Structures are given as C-alpha cells and as structure tokens.
C-alpha cells in the first residue's frame, strides 16, 4: 500500500528533493564546520549559513538577519528564551494551549527560581481571549507566551491583539511558531512578536535537528546565553562574545541540517507562502467536510476557514484513540498521531484528557486530495466495523 503521511505537525515528510541533496552535499563535498576555517569549503559553508539566516529572517519578518539564531530544535529555541530571560520571582502569562516545551521549562523555573506562571484558559474552539492577558498582568510580569497555532486544534491565535496588550505594558511577547512557520503567510514579527521560537523541520521543511529563534534587538542584553563555549570568534578571550549571533551559538552548528533548511526555504519561496497556505486550507476544508458526515465522529477546534492551520483532531465514538491510529497504519498505511500531543492542558479544556487525547491528522505541502479521500474513507470504514 502507498504510504499516506498525515503527521506533518510532528515533522514534515516528504521534503523537497533539494533538501536531501543539500544535506548530502554538505556531508560528502563540503565537510567543513561553520566559522572555523579559511579554506574554500569552509568559506562556502559560511556563505550558505548567512544565506539561510537571511531566508529565515524573511520568513519570520525580522529586519536584521543577525537577530536569527539557529537552535537544535523548537524545544531548544524555546528554552533559550525562557531560561535566558526569566529569573527569581518573575511572572509569566501563558495559555492552556502551550506545548510541554513551554510548560516544562516554566515548571522547572518555578521549582528552581520561584518563577510564577498564569496559564490562561481557551474557549470551546481552542482560542484564547486576548483581554485575559491584560487582566493577568501584575508588577512582576516579565513575559507573555502564546502558540501562534495549536498543535491539537489547529486554531490560529489572536497574536496581533495580544502583542498590542504586551506593548501597552512594556512586556515582551514570545510566540511559539512551530505550527505556522512555512504554513502561514503572516509572519510572527509583523504581528508584533518580539521573540519567536520555531522548529526548522516542520513547515520550514528542513531536516530534524534544526530550530529557529528571533530576538528583538532591545532584548539581546536581557537574554543570557544558555550554552557557552567556542564560537570561532574572539578566541583570545574567556568571555562569551556579546555580538549576534555568536552570543547564542557556541559549539559547531548543524551544517548539514542548516544547508538542508536553506533548500527547504528556497523551495517555499519559489512556491509562495500564500499558495502553500491555500493548498493546505483547501485540503483541511475537504477533510473537515468529509469527517462531518461520519456518524459518531467529533472534530475539535474551529470550523474550516482562515482561522486554522491544517491540524485536525478527532475522536471516534466506540473506538479508542490509539486503536484507531494503529488500524489506520496497519490496514491502510495511513500515518497519524494519537495521544496528548505533548499539550496536556488543552485536552483538559476540550474534555479529551481522560480519553488519552485525540487522533491528529496534519496536512503538509505534499499532501494530496487522494490522501484526504483515503483518510476519510478509512475512518468511515473503521467506524462502521468497530462501533
């Protein structure tokens, strides 16, 4: 059977062919580190890293490519900001949407540094009320955090409204853009984010092991590096460089991953973000429509339209979530994800926590209409057989 991959919210697959070629070229032909050589291959690596940084800056809406930091993944990106910015007795306002990549660092900071967190509720469709951020501000509030889009419901959050409230109070806004970078044609920085963290291997179509950070210039002095060491610059000093991006990029960069990321970003630029968004929204609408006619099936999140990305969570009456995912794989070769999706609090809000979460279908740029038809038909048949 043909593999039908609908787990793009975890990592995108397949990648554009250029991505695989770029990774192999970096390893087989270049074989050089970034910022640590003056021979031809090392110079080519440095130029490729700079170009990738520029492409990321364009995607995120950053004005200066030096404000883009490469991380190991989206989790590493979030930890750089959260642990680098927050200190003793600070207060954070976040939401019940957040991934464990936010929730667990906040718990760690609470336990070790008395950092307090207010986690705002979400409505029935998985959208936070911006005014709740305003109500939660106190004298110790040092950061707002919100996911641009939920990795469970796909709901786009009102980032621009939250950013306006953050600006009114002089509080930085960190946007977790893991589910929108490469999928959505409104950049987080253009919406008012002063800090952005994202994966490089999801919508940006890079390899696993790549992550992205944007830091507004006024916050650079306030965010301490989490990783200290060699940068290939100022080697005579035992102090960490203060300039960007070296302040946050100690150790060897993932050159094959970053060059693969460049190829993914170039492919996105060729296709056009608006074109990619329309493709994914059309398929999302088709899948939601097909699911709506299946007896006993419930979809979570907003209806079809411009207020969601291609992430759809469902529950099928009479069928346990992991069983449904397992049958889809074993009988139909359709690959989805069942569980809490590392975002437990939103499942409490949706009433799906006790059932172990939901079954998530997530669409990517290479998802086809045939994939959608096969997925909907398979779920319908499973429901008819097992209910």
N, C-alpha and C positions, 0 to 999 in steps of 0.2 A: 504493500500500500504506500501511496505517496505521503510523505511527512507533511502534516499541516501544523505549522508552528504558530501558536497564538499565545505566546508568553513573552511578548516584547516589553512588557513593563518590568520584567526581570533583567533581560538583556536582549538587544536586538539580534535577530537572525532571519535570513542571511544578511551578511554585509555586502556592500557593493564590491565587485571583483577587485577594484583598485585597492581596497583596504588590505586584502590578503597579499596582493603583490607588493604593497608598500612595506608591510611587516617583513616579508621575505627579503626584500631588497635591503632593508636596514640591517638585517642579521647576516645575510650572505655577502653583500657587496660593501656596505659601509663599515660595520663592525667597530664603530668608534663611539666614545662617550660624548656627551654634550659639555661644552665649556672647558675641555681639558686637553686640548691638543691644537697644534697649528699646522698639521698636515692636511692634505686635500680632503680626505674623507671626513675628518673632524670638522673642517670648515663647512662642508656640505651639511653635516648634521646640525651645526649651529644655525645655518640659514633655514633649514627645514623647521627647527624648533621655533625660530622667530616668526616664520610664516604661519605656523599652526597657532601661535599665540595671537597673531593678528586676526585669523579667521574666527577664533573663539571670541575675541573682543567684538567682532562684528555681530556674531550670533547673540551674545549677551547684551549688546548695546553699550559696551564700555568705550570710553573715549580714548583711552591710552592702553595699548596692549600690555604694557608693563604691569598693569593692575590685574592681569590674569595670571593666576598661579596654577601650576599643574600639581595634582594630588594623586594618590594611589587609587582612589575611587570616590564615589559620592560620600560615603561614610567618613573617609579620611578628610574630605573637604569640609564637611560639617564640623568635625571635631577640631580642625584647625581654628575655625572661627569661635566656636563655643568655648573651648578650653583656652584659647588665646586671648579672649576678650573678658570673660566673666571671672570675678574674684569674690572675696569674702563678703557675704551678706548682700550680694547683688540680687536683683529681682528680674525675672524674665516673664514675658507674656507670650504664650504659645497656644496651640489648639489641640483638640482631641483628634485632629486629622493626622498628627505627626507620626512619622516612621520611628522605629526604635533607634535609628541613627541620630535622632534628636532626643527622644525620651530617655535613653540610657545615659548619654552624656549629662543630661540635666539631673538625673538621679545621682550620678557619680559626683557632680559638682555640689549637689545638696548635701550628700553624705560627708564629703571631704572639706567643703568650703562654705557651707551654710547658704548656698545659693537657693533662693526661693523661686518657685515657678507657679504661675497661674495658667491652667490649661482650660481654654475656652470651649464651650460646647458647640456642636454643629446642629443645624436643622435637619429635617427629615430627608432632605436631598443631599446632605453632606456638605453644606455650605456654612461658613462661619459668618456671623453678623459683625461687620467692621466696628460698629459702635461698642461692642463688647470690649474691644481693645482699649478704647478711650476710658471706659468705666474701670478697667483693671489697673490703670496706671497709678503708681504711687511714687513717693520720693526716691525710692531705691531702684526703680525700673531702669534697666540699662539696655534692654534689647527686646524687640518684637521678633517672633519667628512664625512663619507660615509656609506651608507647602503650596506651591503655585497650583498644583492639581493633585487630587487624592489618588494614591496608588490602589485604592479599593473601589471607589465610586467613579473616578474619572472627573469629578466635579472641579471646575475651574473656580478659584477663589478670588474675591474682590481685592486684588493686590493694590491697585491704584488708590482705592479708598483707604485701605489700611496704611499705605505709605503716606497719605496726606495727614492722617492722625499722628503717625510717627514723627513726621516733620514738625507738626504743631508743637510737639512735646520735646523736640530735640533728641529723639531716640532712634538709633539705627534700626533698620528693618532687614532681617535676614530671610531670604526666600530660598526654600528648598525647591530647585527647579528640575529635579531628577526626571519628572514625568512630562515636562514641557519643552526642554531644550531639544531642538531638532524636530519637534512635533507642532509647535505653536508659533505663530508669526507675530506675536507681541513679546518683545524681549523684557526680562525682569527689570533691567536697569531703566529702560524707557518708561516703565510703570512706576518707578520711584524707589526700587530696591537699592540700598546702599551696600548690601552684602548678598552674594549669590553663591550657592554651592550646588553642584550637579555632577552626575555621572558622565563619563565620556563614552561609555559603552552601550548606552541605551539609545535614545533618539539621535544622539550625535554620531552614531554608527561606528565609533571607534572600537578597538579591542577591549576586552576585560582588562582591569588593572589600570584604568585611566579615569581621572577625576578632574573637575574644574572648580576654581574659586575666583570670584571677583571681589575686590576690596576697594571701596571708595577711598580716594587719596586722603581725606581727612581722618580716616580711621586707621591708617597704617601704623601710626605711632602708638595707638591704643591696643593693638593686637599683637601679642607676643608670639614668636615662633614656637612651635611645639617640637621641632626637630632641628637640632644644632649640629654643625659639622662642616665638612668640606663643601665648598661651592665652586672651586676653581678660580675664585677671585679673592683678593686681599689675603693671600696665604701667609703673609708675614705676621698677621695679627691673630691673637687667640680670641678675639671678639667676633660675634656674628655680624656679618655685613647688615647695614640698615637699609640699603637701597633695594628696590624691587627689580626683578622678582627673587633675587638671591636670598633675601631675608627669610623666605619661607621654603626654599627649595634645596636644602642641604642633601648631600648624597647624590648618587647617579640617578638622573631621570630615566624613565622608561622609554628609551629612544624608539624601539620598535613599536611600542604602543602609541606614542605620540605621532610618529610618522603615519601609522595606520589611521589615527584620528584625523590627521590632516586630509588624508584621502577621503575619509567619510564626509568631512566638512565641505570639501571641494565638490563632492557629488551632490550634497544638499544644496549648495549654492547654484549648481547647474540646473537642478530640478526646480528650485524656488520653494521657499518655505510655504507660501500661500498655496501652491499646487499640492504639496505634500499634505498640508492640513486638510484641504478639501477632499483629497483621496481618502484619508483616514476617517473624516467625518461622514462621508458618503457610506463607507463600509460599516461604520458604527451605527448609523441610522438603519441600514439594512438588517444588521444583526439584532438590534433592539426591536425592530418591527417583526422579525421572524420569531423572536423569543416571546413576544406579546401574545402570540396565538397558541402557545404551548400550554395545555392545562397543567395547573399546579406549579408553574414556574414563576418565580418572583425576581425581578431585576431591581437593583439598588442604585440610587443616585439620580441625577437629573434626567429628564427626557432628552431625546435627540435634539441636537442643535449646537450653536456655537458656544455653549456654556459647559462643554465637556470634551475631554480627550478620549481616545479610543481604548478606554479601560472599562470593562463591563463585568460586574459581579452579580452572580445569580445564586439562587437556592432552588432546588427541585424537590417538591413535596414527596416524601416517601423514599428519597434516595440520599444516603449520607454523602457529604461533600467529597471526601477522599475516594469513596467508591465510584462516584460519578467521574472524577478525574481519571481514575485508574481504568475504567471501562473505555472512556474516550481514547486513551492511549493504546490499550491492548487490543481493542476491537476495531478502532477506526484510525489509529495513528494520528489522532488529534491531540496536541500537547498544550495543556493549560496548567494553571496552578490552583491548588486547593489549600485552604488554611486561613490564618490570620494575616498573612502577607506582611509580617513584621510591623503591623499597625494596630495593636490590640484595642486601643481606646475607641477608635471609630466603630469597631464591631460592637462594643458595649452600647454605643449610641444607636446603631442600626438594629440592635436586638439579635445579632448573629453570633455573639461571643460564645454562648452556651453550646451552640451547634458546631463550634470549632471554626467559625468564619464562613467563607463563601467559596464558590468556584469562580475564578477570574479568567476572563478571556481578554487578551490585549493585542491590539492591532498595530502593525508596523507598515513601513512604506512598501514592503514587498508582499503584503497580504493581498490576496486576490478575491474577487467576488465568488469564485468557485469555492475558496476556503470558507467563506461565510455560509454559503449554501450547505456545504458538507457538515459544518459545525452545527448549524441549526437542525438539520435533518437527523444528525446523530443524537442530539439531546432529546429530540422528539421521540425517536425510537426507543431510547433507553427509558424514558418516562413511561411509554406505553407498556414496556416489558416488565418494569420493576414496581410500578405503583399498584 
